[in-house]
Amino acid sequence: MDNRILNLNILVLAYLGDCVYENYVRKHLIKLGIAKVNDLQKASVRFVSAVNQAKFIKKIIDSNFINDLELSIVKRARNYKTTSHPKNCDIITYKYATGLEALIGYYDLINNNERIDEIMNFIFNCDIC
């Protein structure tokens, strides 16, 4: 465990995690055989919207798929004091989505792609949206 990374501003982890998460989603959709950019964009909404990201992280938590350290990262992001959020979702939903992104960002910074793969496979096989 790298405390320097754990002590980073949680929104910095989420900033990175957003990029990594979206890259995984794009690769996944391309591997599914979606070949038109417009179709890729439409399909990606299922995974990258804050509403669905919040659903995924709640399902991950409810399934006990994450350990205590991972849960603490998600909770730290969820509890971060902010008042801004996208117009298409409420603040609580946005904070849960930020928690998922922070978790992905953490694992990217410590170069644990295996765990990112596990989390993303859980999401890609989730039937909640």
URJOMO-V479204 format. One record per residue. N is the residue number from 1. RES is the residue in three letters. SS is DSSP state (2 for helix, 1 for strand, 0 for the rest). PSI is psi in whole degrees, -180 to 180 (* if undefined). BURIAL is # if it has 24 or more other C-alpha atoms within 12 Angstrom, else .. Layout:
N & RES & SS & PSI & BURIAL
N & RES & SS & PSI & BURIAL
This chain:
1 & MET & 0 & 130 & .
2 & ASP & 0 & 107 & .
3 & ASN & 2 & -28 & .
4 & ARG & 2 & -40 & .
5 & ILE & 2 & -41 & .
6 & LEU & 2 & -29 & #
7 & ASN & 0 & 0 & .
8 & LEU & 0 & 155 & .
9 & ASN & 0 & 128 & .
10 & ILE & 2 & -29 & #
11 & LEU & 2 & -24 & #
12 & VAL & 2 & -43 & #
13 & LEU & 2 & -42 & #
14 & ALA & 2 & -37 & #
15 & TYR & 2 & -47 & #
16 & LEU & 2 & -44 & #
17 & GLY & 2 & -35 & #
18 & ASP & 2 & -44 & #
19 & CYS & 2 & -47 & .
20 & VAL & 2 & -45 & #
21 & TYR & 2 & -48 & #
22 & GLU & 2 & -36 & #
23 & ASN & 2 & -43 & .
24 & TYR & 2 & -43 & #
25 & VAL & 2 & -46 & #
26 & ARG & 2 & -45 & #
27 & LYS & 2 & -42 & .
28 & HIS & 2 & -46 & #
29 & LEU & 2 & -38 & #
30 & ILE & 2 & -41 & .
31 & LYS & 2 & -25 & .
32 & LEU & 0 & -12 & .
33 & GLY & 0 & 8 & .
34 & ILE & 0 & 122 & .
35 & ALA & 0 & -6 & .
36 & LYS & 0 & 135 & .
37 & VAL & 2 & -42 & .
38 & ASN & 2 & -41 & .
39 & ASP & 2 & -38 & .
40 & LEU & 2 & -44 & #
41 & GLN & 2 & -45 & .
42 & LYS & 2 & -42 & .
43 & ALA & 2 & -32 & #
44 & SER & 2 & -27 & #
45 & VAL & 2 & -32 & .
46 & ARG & 2 & -29 & #
47 & PHE & 2 & -32 & #
48 & VAL & 2 & -5 & #
49 & SER & 0 & 146 & #
50 & ALA & 2 & -37 & #
51 & VAL & 2 & -47 & #
52 & ASN & 2 & -35 & #
53 & GLN & 2 & -40 & #
54 & ALA & 2 & -41 & #
55 & LYS & 2 & -43 & #
56 & PHE & 2 & -47 & #
57 & ILE & 2 & -34 & #
58 & LYS & 2 & -42 & #
59 & LYS & 2 & -40 & #
60 & ILE & 2 & -45 & #
61 & ILE & 2 & -49 & #
62 & ASP & 2 & -28 & .
63 & SER & 0 & 3 & .
64 & ASN & 0 & 38 & .
65 & PHE & 0 & -16 & .
66 & ILE & 0 & 154 & #
67 & ASN & 0 & -179 & .
68 & ASP & 2 & -39 & .
69 & LEU & 2 & -45 & .
70 & GLU & 2 & -43 & #
71 & LEU & 2 & -37 & #
72 & SER & 2 & -35 & .
73 & ILE & 2 & -46 & #
74 & VAL & 2 & -45 & #
75 & LYS & 2 & -38 & #
76 & ARG & 2 & -41 & #
77 & ALA & 2 & -43 & #
78 & ARG & 2 & -35 & #
79 & ASN & 0 & -1 & .
80 & TYR & 0 & 135 & #
81 & LYS & 0 & 110 & .
82 & THR & 0 & 152 & .
83 & THR & 0 & -8 & .
84 & SER & 0 & 147 & .
85 & HIS & 0 & 161 & .
86 & PRO & 0 & 155 & .
87 & LYS & 0 & -22 & .
88 & ASN & 0 & 5 & .
89 & CYS & 0 & 163 & .
90 & ASP & 0 & 169 & .
91 & ILE & 2 & -37 & .
92 & ILE & 2 & -45 & #
93 & THR & 2 & -46 & #
94 & TYR & 2 & -40 & #
95 & LYS & 2 & -38 & #
96 & TYR & 2 & -43 & #
97 & ALA & 2 & -40 & #
98 & THR & 2 & -36 & #
99 & GLY & 2 & -42 & #
100 & LEU & 2 & -45 & #
101 & GLU & 2 & -39 & #
102 & ALA & 2 & -40 & #
103 & LEU & 2 & -44 & #
104 & ILE & 2 & -42 & #
105 & GLY & 2 & -40 & #
106 & TYR & 2 & -50 & #
107 & TYR & 2 & -31 & #
108 & ASP & 2 & -42 & #
109 & LEU & 2 & -30 & #
110 & ILE & 0 & 11 & .
111 & ASN & 0 & 40 & .
112 & ASN & 0 & 72 & .
113 & ASN & 2 & -26 & .
114 & GLU & 2 & -42 & .
115 & ARG & 2 & -37 & .
116 & ILE & 2 & -44 & #
117 & ASP & 2 & -44 & .
118 & GLU & 2 & -45 & .
119 & ILE & 2 & -45 & #
120 & MET & 2 & -37 & #
121 & ASN & 2 & -38 & .
122 & PHE & 2 & -48 & .
123 & ILE & 2 & -46 & #
124 & PHE & 2 & -24 & #
125 & ASN & 0 & 4 & .
126 & CYS & 0 & 139 & .
127 & ASP & 0 & 36 & .
128 & ILE & 0 & -10 & .
129 & CYS & 0 & * & .
